[in-house]
């Protein structure tokens, strides 16, 4: 059975392997053991806090997907309570500038990119990666949607707005058409190096070297223009899932690869609205439906996908599912049926 749980220090080797597998462009997982160990320690500290201790919003919750049959960690996903609290959180915003001269009969509306920190203080879905060996069935959907169960159950720890940065277009060698233009005119480093430094938290160079004035999109090379707001091929399924949950693109893109950042009001996310708290009953669930089930205690958070029978006020699951979640009859869980989607 596949179960999502909080990461622990014992998972460092597995997380390093996942970071290596994720490749260039996956900023939140740098291939750096010290940085990954710090991420794990920060997550462990965040899970240990009570609700009243989370007012700063600096918490980060890193989860892993474990195959309980083998003990292997095969994926990871995460949530940031509020971004931009300690480090500046940069984006480009795609806007417009109007150049008009009525006397000459000229009216031109030009697209622009402006550097901004508009998303400072919002919550973020991040660090979603599933190993190739397990990209089948509902596994990817479980890894992504478990975060909505987490948001719903621990709502007070998060902002009213949730965003997700989508990986932008780059080739097999990690070359980004958008970054190539920035590099030529403003930077003296390759995209993998800039991406890696950002993943290490060394982001001051963004403010120091990025163009401070709006960029006219029409002045960019055609290849750079074409990828603004576009996602990497491997990211399309994740974007499709988020759109189905109510996330929309409002014109914000990543400063390195111009991948889109999508957003949604937390209370408008479909899975949050439709999931419900139910009391556990142990029994025969073979006639039930595929259901995502999450526990309600943050330190012992678990989430899995299993057959379950939805009855008024309770949820019937079998003993194996109860054992995987660490729950017993009478405990409360949050659940949503996948087959209703």
C-alpha positions in Angstrom: 0.0 0.0 0.0 1.1 3.5 -0.7 0.9 5.9 2.2 1.8 9.6 2.5 3.4 10.7 5.7 5.6 13.5 7.1 9.3 13.2 6.2 11.9 12.3 8.8 15.6 12.5 9.0 15.8 8.8 8.1 14.5 9.8 4.6 17.5 11.9 3.7 19.1 9.4 1.3 15.8 8.8 -0.4 15.2 12.5 -0.8 18.6 13.0 -2.3 17.9 10.3 -4.8 14.5 11.9 -5.7 16.3 15.3 -6.1 18.8 13.7 -8.5 15.9 12.1 -10.5 13.9 15.3 -10.7 16.5 17.0 -12.8 17.2 20.6 -13.7 14.4 23.1 -13.2 13.0 21.6 -10.0 14.2 24.4 -7.9 12.8 23.3 -4.5 14.8 20.1 -4.6 18.5 21.0 -5.1 20.9 18.1 -5.3 22.7 19.3 -2.1 22.7 17.0 1.0 23.2 19.8 3.5 20.3 21.8 2.0 18.0 18.8 1.9 18.8 17.9 5.5 17.9 21.5 6.5 14.6 21.2 4.7 13.9 17.9 6.5 14.8 19.5 9.9 12.6 22.5 9.2 9.7 20.3 8.3 10.1 18.2 11.4 10.1 21.4 13.5 7.0 22.6 11.7 5.0 19.4 12.3 6.0 19.6 16.0 4.4 23.0 16.6 0.9 23.6 17.9 -1.5 25.8 16.1 -0.9 28.6 18.5 2.8 28.5 17.7 2.4 29.0 13.9 1.6 32.7 13.8 4.8 33.6 12.0 3.8 31.5 8.9 7.3 30.4 8.3 6.5 26.7 8.5 7.1 24.2 5.7 5.5 20.7 5.6 7.4 18.1 3.6 5.7 14.8 2.9 6.8 11.6 1.3 5.0 8.7 -0.4 6.1 5.4 1.0 5.4 1.9 -0.4 4.7 0.1 2.8 5.3 -3.3 1.2 9.0 -2.4 0.6 9.6 0.6 2.8 10.8 2.5 -0.3 10.1 6.3 -0.6 8.9 6.8 -4.1 7.7 10.4 -4.1 7.5 13.7 -2.3 5.2 16.7 -2.0 5.1 19.8 0.3 3.3 22.9 1.4 4.7 26.2 2.6 2.5 28.1 5.1 3.4 31.6 3.8 6.1 32.4 1.3 8.3 35.4 1.3 8.5 35.8 5.0 12.3 35.6 5.3 13.4 35.7 1.7 12.0 37.8 -1.1 9.6 35.8 -3.3 10.0 37.0 -6.9 7.9 36.7 -10.0 7.4 38.4 -13.3 3.8 39.6 -13.9 2.6 39.7 -17.5 0.8 43.0 -18.0 0.4 45.6 -20.7 1.5 49.1 -21.6 -0.6 51.2 -24.0 1.2 53.6 -26.4 -1.4 55.9 -28.0 -1.4 59.0 -30.1 -4.9 60.1 -31.2 -3.4 62.9 -33.4 -1.5 60.3 -35.4 -4.2 57.6 -35.2 -1.7 55.2 -33.5 -2.8 52.9 -30.7 -0.5 50.1 -29.6 -1.0 47.7 -26.6 2.2 45.9 -25.8 2.8 43.0 -23.4 5.2 43.7 -20.6 6.9 41.6 -17.8 7.4 43.4 -14.5 9.5 42.1 -11.6 7.3 41.9 -8.4 6.7 40.3 -5.0 3.0 40.2 -5.3 2.6 36.7 -3.8 4.5 37.4 -0.6 2.5 36.0 2.3 0.4 33.4 0.4 0.5 29.6 0.9 2.3 27.5 -1.7 1.9 23.9 -3.0 5.4 22.8 -4.0 8.0 20.0 -4.4 5.7 17.5 -6.1 7.7 14.6 -7.7 6.8 11.0 -8.3 9.4 8.4 -9.3 9.0 7.0 -12.8 8.5 3.5 -11.4 5.2 4.5 -9.7 3.7 6.8 -12.4 0.6 4.7 -12.8 -3.0 4.6 -11.7 -4.0 7.2 -9.2 -0.6 7.6 -7.6 0.2 11.0 -9.0 -3.2 12.3 -8.2 -2.9 11.0 -4.6 0.4 12.7 -4.2 -0.9 16.0 -5.4 -4.4 16.0 -3.8 -3.3 14.9 -0.4 -2.2 18.5 0.1 -5.8 19.7 -0.2 -6.7 17.3 2.7 -3.9 18.8 4.7 -5.0 22.3 3.9 -8.6 21.5 4.8 -7.8 19.8 8.1 -5.2 22.4 9.3 -6.8 25.4 7.7 -5.6 27.9 10.4 -2.0 27.4 9.5 -2.4 28.7 6.0 -3.2 31.8 4.0 -6.5 32.6 2.2 -4.7 32.2 -1.1 -2.8 29.2 -2.3 -0.4 29.1 -5.3 1.6 26.5 -7.2 4.6 27.3 -9.4 4.6 25.2 -12.5 7.9 24.0 -14.0 8.6 25.9 -17.2 9.9 24.8 -20.6 13.5 23.5 -20.8 15.3 20.9 -22.9 16.9 17.6 -21.8 20.1 19.5 -21.1 18.3 22.0 -18.8 18.5 24.9 -21.3 15.6 27.3 -21.0 14.7 29.6 -23.9 13.6 32.3 -21.6 16.7 32.1 -19.4 18.9 32.2 -22.5 17.8 35.7 -23.2 18.2 36.8 -19.6 21.6 35.2 -19.4 22.8 36.9 -22.6 21.9 40.4 -21.4 22.0 40.4 -17.6 23.7 37.3 -16.2 26.9 35.4 -16.6 25.7 32.0 -15.6 23.9 29.0 -17.1 20.3 28.2 -16.2 21.2 25.1 -14.1 23.5 27.2 -12.0 20.9 29.9 -11.4 18.3 27.3 -10.7 20.6 25.6 -8.2 21.5 28.8 -6.4 17.8 29.6 -6.0 17.2 26.1 -4.6 19.9 26.8 -2.0 18.0 29.9 -0.9 20.7 32.2 -2.4 18.3 34.6 -4.2 19.8 38.0 -3.6 21.3 37.9 -7.1 17.7 38.0 -8.5 17.2 41.5 -7.1 20.8 42.5 -7.9 20.9 41.5 -11.5 17.3 41.1 -12.9 16.2 44.0 -15.1 14.5 46.6 -12.8 12.2 48.1 -15.4 9.4 46.4 -17.3 10.5 44.2 -20.2 8.6 44.6 -23.5 7.8 41.0 -24.5 7.9 41.9 -28.2 11.6 42.7 -27.9 12.4 39.2 -26.7 13.5 36.4 -29.1 10.6 34.5 -30.5 11.7 31.3 -28.7 11.6 33.2 -25.3 8.2 34.7 -26.1 6.7 31.3 -27.0 7.4 29.7 -23.6 6.0 32.5 -21.3 3.3 30.9 -19.3 4.0 27.4 -20.7 4.8 24.3 -18.7 7.3 21.5 -19.1 5.8 18.4 -20.8 6.2 16.4 -17.6 4.3 19.1 -15.7 1.1 19.0 -17.8 -0.7 16.4 -15.8 -0.1 18.3 -12.6 -1.4 21.5 -14.2 -4.5 19.8 -15.5 -5.3 18.5 -12.0 -4.9 21.9 -10.4 -7.1 23.5 -13.0 -9.8 20.9 -12.2 -9.5 22.0 -8.6 -10.2 25.6 -9.5 -6.7 27.0 -9.9 -6.2 29.7 -12.6 -3.3 31.5 -14.1 -3.3 35.3 -13.4 -0.3 36.3 -15.5 2.5 35.5 -13.0 5.5 33.6 -14.2 8.8 32.2 -12.9 11.8 34.6 -13.2 14.0 31.8 -14.6 12.0 29.7 -17.0 8.7 31.8 -17.3 6.6 28.8 -16.2 3.1 29.8 -14.9 2.2 30.2 -11.3 -1.5 29.3 -10.7 -3.6 30.4 -7.7 -6.9 29.7 -6.0 -8.7 31.0 -2.9 -8.3 28.2 -0.4 -12.0 27.9 0.3 -12.8 27.5 -3.4 -10.5 24.5 -3.9 -12.8 21.7 -5.0 -11.3 18.9 -2.9 -11.4 21.1 0.2 -15.1 22.0 -0.4 -16.1 18.4 -1.0 -14.1 16.4 1.5 -15.7 15.7 4.8 -14.9 14.5 8.3 -16.2 11.0 9.0 -15.9 8.5 11.9 -14.0 5.3 11.2 -15.8 2.0 11.2 -13.9 -1.3 10.6 -15.5 -3.8 8.3 -15.8 -5.2 4.8 -15.2 -2.3 2.3 -14.8 -4.4 -0.8 -18.1 -3.0 -2.2 -16.9 0.6 -1.6 -15.4 3.2 -3.9 -11.8 4.4 -4.3 -11.4 7.0 -1.6 -8.7 9.3 -0.4 -8.5 9.1 3.4 -6.4 11.3 5.7 -5.9 11.4 9.4 -6.7 14.4 11.5 -3.7 14.7 13.9 -0.9 16.7 12.3 2.0 14.9 14.0 0.7 11.5 12.9 -0.7 12.7 9.5 -1.2 9.9 7.1 -3.0 9.8 3.7 -3.8 6.9 1.4 -6.1 5.7 -1.3 -8.3 2.7 -0.5 -11.7 1.1 -1.0 -14.2 2.5 1.5 -17.9 2.5 2.1 -19.4 6.0 2.7 -22.3 5.9 5.2 -24.1 8.7 6.9 -21.6 10.0 9.4 -19.0 7.3 9.1 -16.6 5.6 6.7 -16.1 1.8 6.6 -12.6 0.7 5.9 -10.9 -2.6 6.2 -8.3 -3.5 8.9 -5.3 -3.2 6.5 -6.3 0.4 5.6 -6.8 1.2 9.3 -3.4 -0.2 10.2 -1.7 1.8 7.4 -3.3 5.0 8.6 -2.8 4.2 12.3 -6.5 4.6 13.1 -9.1 2.5 14.9 -12.9 2.4 15.0 -14.3 5.6 16.4 -11.4 7.8 15.2 -12.0 10.7 12.8 -10.6 10.9 9.3 -11.1 13.3 6.3 -12.2 11.6 3.1 -13.3 12.3 -0.5 -14.3 9.7 -3.1 -12.2 9.8 -6.3 -15.0 8.3 -8.4 -17.2 11.4 -7.8 -14.8 13.5 -9.8 
